[in-house]
Amino acid sequence: MKISTECAKPAGAMLKLALPALTFFAFAAVAPAQSAGYDLFQTGSGAYVDLSSMNLGTVNLQGMPIQGSTGNTDTMMYRSTPTNNVFPVNVYALYMKSTSPVTYKGQSADVYITVNNSGGSIPQSVLPQPDSLSASSGSVTTYPSTSTFDSNVTVNADVILVTAGGSPTNSSQVLGSQAGPSISLTSTGSPYSTTPPAGYPNNSSYSSGGFYPQPKHKGPHPVIPASCGNGGSEVRAGASSAYALRVACVAYAQYAQ
């Protein structure tokens, strides 16, 4: 009768094998914690604003790159330190323009939608906001076990009317401005990652805190993660070229799939 020796290994040997495995799974189960940081977005297709209160009707919008160092970013959010996975958020910067001119006071005019809540970090000569605005704020709740989040943000932006083809940073071309209507943006079960998508701007001034969201907004402002794109090499008309080119956009190319 042949006796198998496969089960006769010493208990110590089994422990030596089991402990490293347990250690691996223990560390693998702990998701990296997110901290305060910035979210950089570009506006997707289908953005609009209802300016019926200004007799302009529904105005279709496109994003405008804010500065060279953040590529095609036209929307910047700041998340404060979270409590129980809930981040307070504020709109830090927003820059959008009508896709085609409207008629305002008998003139052809471009519509700009802006928020500059940067405390001077982004100059008014780059991103103008001539009027005082109510806070644009809300919250983001993360669910680390599923890498998803819910969000609810109210946006209060400035509406700037400019001579068609003109610049909102040139006061002689501004026809008027006023606070626009409040816009609510919500999302449920949107995905996020702890690593940046390929091409995402790598800028130490706007660290993400290890959180890279892909919000599926219900509302008039769809967004996708920003990238260096062409925004890092172009200077907008009317912007300070020295400021816009101070730092080129550097992308997280190493995360390309």
N, C-alpha and C positions, 0 to 999 in steps of 0.2 A: 504494500500500500504506500503510495507516494504522498508525502505530506508537504503542502505548500508553505513556503516561508515568507510569502508576500505580506502577511499580516503580523509577522513577528518583529516588526521594527520597534525599537525602543520608544517609549512615550516621549522622551526628551527630544528625539528627532522630529516627532510630529509637532511638538510645540515650537520648535525652531522654524518649521515651515508655516505653521498657522499664524504666529504672531506678526510676521511681516505682512501677511495677507490682510489681517485685521487692521493693521496700521494703515495700509493703503486705502482700504475702503472707508476707514474713518475720515481720512483727509479728503478723499474724493467726494464724500457726502456734504462737505462744508463748502457752500458757494461763497465766492469772494464778496465781501461786503461793499456796498456802494456808499459813497460819501458825497458831500456837496460838490457841485460842479456845473458846467455849462453844457447845453445841448445846442448843436449847430445844425440848422435845417436849411433846405432850399424849398421854395414853393413848388408844388406839383401842379398838374394841369387841372383846370376847373375852378380856380380861385375867383372869388367875386366879392363885391360889397354892395349892399342895398343902400343907395343914397337918395331914395325917394323923398326923404325929408328936405333935401337940397334941390329937389326937382331935377335930379340927374338920373333917376331910375336905377336899374341894376348895372353896375360897372364891372366888367371882367378885368381881372388883375394878373400881373406877372411879377415875379420876384426880381429885385435889383441887388446885385452883389454889394455888400456894405463896404468891404475893404479888402485889399489885396491879400493880406495875411490869412484870411479865412476863406479864400476861394469864392465859390458861388453862394456862400451863406447869405441869406436875406432875412433870416429869422433866428434870433438867439434867445434862449431861455436860461435863467439861472435857478438852480435848485439849492435851497438852503439845507442845512444839516437835518437829516430825517429823524423822526421819532416813530418807533414801531413800524418802520418801512413806509412811512408817509413823509414825502418831501413837500414843504411849501415851495411854490415856484412863482417867479415873476418874469414878465417879458422884459428882457434886457435891451433888445434892439429889434426893430422891424422896418423893412424898406421894400415897398411895393409900388407899382405904377400901372396905370390903365393900359390895356393892350391896344387901345385906339383912343383918339381924342373924343371929348364930349363938347357940347356947346354950353358955355357958361357966360352969362351976361352978354350974349350976342357974339362971343368970341370962341374960337376953337381953342380948347384947353386940354392939357394932360392932367390926370388926377394922380397924386402921390399919397400913399398911406404910410405914415411913419410913427415909430415910437423910438425915442432915445432916452433910455433909463440907465445910461451907463455912468452917470455921475461925472461926465467930462472925459472919460477914457476914450470915447469916440467923439470927436469934436462936432459941433453943430455945423461946421463948414463941410463935413462929410455926410452927416446924417441929421438934417434939420428937423426940429420939432418946435415950431414957433409958439404953440399954445400950451397952457397948463392942462394936464390930463388927470383923470382919476386913475388909480393904480390898475395895472393889468396884472392880475394874479390868479392863483388857484392852487391846486395840489396834484401830486402824482403819488399813487399808492402801488408799491411793487409787491409781487408774489414770487419770491426767489425759487420756490419749488417747481414752478412752471415757467420761469423766466418771462412773465407777462406783467402788465401793469394797467391800471385804470387812471384816467386823467380828467380833470375838469378845470378849464382856464377861461377867464373872462378877459377879453382884449378891448381896451379903450385906446384908440389910435387917433392921430391927427390926420385931417384931410387937407391937403395943400393943392390948390388949383394954380397951374402954371401955363403961361402961353405955350401953345403946342410947339414942341421941339426945344423948349427952354429948360432951365434947370431950377429946382426948388432951392438951391443954395444961392441963387442970384436974385436978390430982393427986387430988382427992377423988372423981373419976369414973373413974379408972383402976383396973381390976380386976387387971391384971397385964401384964407385958411380958417378952420374951425375944428373943434373936437367932433369926431364922428360918432356914429351910434355904437353901443356896446355889442360885441360879438361873443357868443358862447361856443367854445370848442370842447367837445367831450370825446372820450374813447374808452372802450371796454375790452379787456383781454388782448391788448396790443402787445407784440413781442418786443423784447429787448435783449441785448447781448452785453457781455462784460469785456468784449474786445471790439475794436473799431472796424467798420466795414472798409474794404479796399478804397483808397483814394480819400478817406476822411481827413480833414485838415488836422495836422499835428501841431498845435500851437500851445505853448506852455502858459500863455496868458489866459487861455480858456480851457483849462483841464476839465475832463469829463467826470472825474471821480469814479471811473470804472463802470459807467452806465451809458449805453448807446441805444436809445429808444427808436422805434419805428412806429410812431403813432398812426392809428387808423381813425382819423378825426371824423366825427359827425359834425359838420359845419362847413362854412364857406371858405376854409383855408386849409386845403390838403398840403401836407409837407412830407418830404423824404430826407434822409440824412444828407448833409452837405458833402461836397467833394472839392478838391482843388480846381478841377475843370479848367475853364478859361478865366475864371474870376481872379486867379492869382497873377495873371499876366496883363490884365487890362486895367486901365484907369478910367473911371467914369467921368463924363463931361461935367465940369464944375467942381469936381473934387480936388483936394490938394494932392498933387502928384507926389510930393515929397512924403506925405503921410501914407498914401495908398501903396507906395512902393518901398516903404521902410523895411518891411519884412515880407519876403516872398512866401507863398503858400507851400508848405511842405506836407506831403501826403503820407498816410500810413500804408504805403505800397506793399509792405511785407505781409499784410493780411489778405492779399488777393487770393481768391479761391482757384 
